[in-house]
């Protein structure tokens, strides 16, 4: 068993052990009279598939890191547990945010108007920005089991050596793709009209030192709470552009600021670390946090 890096605060398992411990597989096996043989077959099938193709979903809160034999090492996020005392302090101070129920109806109408304005324009499916499995490729999965980011573990492989294999492009700054609707990942959608951009799907999070992320964004600014990254392949607005973002399950709406871009293979907005003892969108922070959300801005 390989130990995890101190900056990640993860617990590590071999892939086969993680698959045996998977609640889905265990529940499936419990319902089958041939549980042992079926479970073994499932594990073998999963191992073979994962060695040749990055899974688009996996056990929530895990990271798969490929070794030289393309055998992924499974790492579990324990960042929330590590900072539980700080988060408990937050709750006792009563600093929770207030849902914006009244503003949602008007926002719903705005999203509908943007969609209506581009209904006759192309709908383009961009698929997935995922490389082939290779030594040092690491894939982080969110609390919902979907991909947060893909990066290179530079303790195992050279970032430059495989960067060309990651099939992503960047819209020239400042700018965005032509007007229309763009879909990708597991159902992410960015709509661009003559004067507005909307994004609907998942929000993810990032912080310096985790998942290949740094402290300085594409704007040159040292990132802080309230800074976000947009998907570089679609939407690269002017630095510090104010963006209205809403978490759909808490109905908390905030103004955030675009100061970075990222590959965002399965998210519409990536939110920078807001601290262990504060909330954003009604959530306390963990490195694998992900949740449904949408954003918009005018230009």
ABEGO torsion letter per residue (X at the ends): XBBBBAAAGBBBBBAAAAAAABAAAAAAAAABAAAAAAAAAAAAAAAAAAAABBBABBBBGBBBBBBAAGBBBBBBBAAAAAAAAAAAAAAAAGABBBBBAAAAAAAAAAAAAAAAAAAABBBBBAEBBBBBBBBGBBBBBBAAGBBABBBBBAAABBAAAAAAABBBBBBBOBEBBBBEBBBBEAGBBBBBBAABBBBBEBBBBBBBGBGGBBABBAAGBBBBBGBBBBBAAABBBBBGBBBBBBBAAAGBBBBBBBABBBAGAABABBBBBAEAABBBGGBBBBAABBBBBBBBBBX
